[in-house]
Amino acid sequence: YVETAFPQFTKQWYQRRVRGPKEVVELLRQRSRPYLFSNTMPPAVVGAALKVFELLTASSELPELVARNTSHFRTRMTEAGFTLSGTEHPIVPVMLYDAALASSIADELLKKGIYVIGFSFPVVPKGLARIRVQMSGAHTLEQIDRCVDAFIEV
């Protein structure tokens, strides 16, 4: 028996471990989805990821800023009458339910200097079109307020 790990580094880091006959493990290495749809990360990406882990383990300041900014954005948007999906995650789907509307609003927001992405079918189910807003610890409260104000205006 041999053991192998199938590491994935996407939105979160995790590993899947497999233990079994050498032939089965080799087959999984050749045919499993993590290997079929992954590429080797360039050294710069690995270096950046290591720096992120270093920053996150050194201080809780950045995650706290992301949480604060996310809460501020969600509160202001909800008070303005927008429907948001999820609860505390810093990727905030603003539900618009109409593909053309999501695209149009994203375009108008870009004209105001707010970069957001509209998602519609086939990326999300029909009738669940949305604009995805991603909060960051680097955003200021003033920038977040400007973003919310732009949503309200368009």
N, C-alpha and C positions, 0 to 999 in steps of 0.2 A: 504494500500500500504506500502511496505517496500523497502528499498534501500540497495544494497550491492555493494562492490567493488571487482573486480577480479584483484588483483595485479600480475604483471609479472616482474621478475627481470632477464632479459637475457642480451642482448647486450645493452639494454637501459631500464630504469625504466619507467613504465607507468601503469595506471590503467584504467580499463573499468568499468563504473558504470551502473548499471541496476536498474530501479525502476519499480515496477509493483505489481500485486497481489502476496501475500505471497506464494501461491502455485507455481506460475511461477518462482519466484526468487529461491525457493527451488529446483525446477527442473533444473534450470540453474546451480545452485551450484553443483548438483550431476552429470550433464551430459556435462558440457561445457569443451572444450579442455584445458583451463588453469588448470582445476582441474584434468582432466584425465591424462595429460602428465607432471605433476609437482610433485615434492616431497618437503617436508619441508626442508628448508635450515638448515644445522647444525649451532650451535651457533658460531663456529669459522668463518664460511663464512659470517654470519651476522655481526660479529665484524669487519672482514676485510672490508666489504662493507661500514660500518659506518665510518671506518678510511679513506677510499677512499673519501667519501663525505666530511669529515672533511678537508682533504688535498686539495681537489679541491676548497672548499669555502674559504680556508685560503690564497691561493696564485694562481696566474695564471702561475707560473713557469713551472709546469709539463705539462699542455696542450700546452704551447708555445714550450717546448722542443720536444714534440711529433710532433707538426706541423713542426718545423724546420727539424727534422730528416726525416719525411715523404717527405717533399719537396726535401731535399738533395738526398734521395734515388730515388725518382721518376725522378728527373732531370738527375742524373747520368745514370740510367737504360735507359731512353729514348735516351740520347745522345749515349749510347752504341748500340742502335738499337733494344731494346726490346719493345714489345707492352704491355702496361699496361692498365688494365681496371680501370674505375673510375677516380676520380680526386684528391681529397684531403684526402680521408679516409686513416687512418694508416694501415689498412689491404689492402695490395697491391697485386692484382692478376697479376702475370706475365703470359701472355697468350702464350701458346705453341701449343694449338689446337690438339695435339696428345697425347693420354693417355700413351703410352709406353715411349715417349720422356719425358713427365712430370715426370713420375716415375723414369726413369733413371737419369735425371738431379738432382732430389731431392736426390737420393742415392749418387751421386757423390759429391754433395754439403755437405752432411753429413760427407763424408770422409774428407772433408776439414774443418770440424768443424762448418759448417753452417746448422742449423736445420730449414728446411722449409718443407712444406707439399704439395705434389702433389695431385690434385683433378681431377677426371675424372668421366665418366658416372658410376653409376647413380647419383652421388652427383651433378654433373653439366651436362647440356645437351651434347649429343654426339657431338664431334667435337669442344668442347670448353674447353678442358683440360687446366689446369693451375697449377702454383705453387703459393701458398699463402705465402706471406712474411708479417710479422706483425712487424711494427715499435713500438718502445717504447721510453719513455723519458729517460730510463736508458742506451740506446745505446749511444756510443760516435761516433763522425763523423769518426774516424779511423775504428771502427768496421763496420760501414755502408760501408765505402770504401772497406774494406776487403771482405764484402759480395758481393758487385757489382763486384769487381775484380774476385771473385770466379765464379760468373755467367758468366763473359766474358771468363774465362779459360775453363769452361766445355762446 
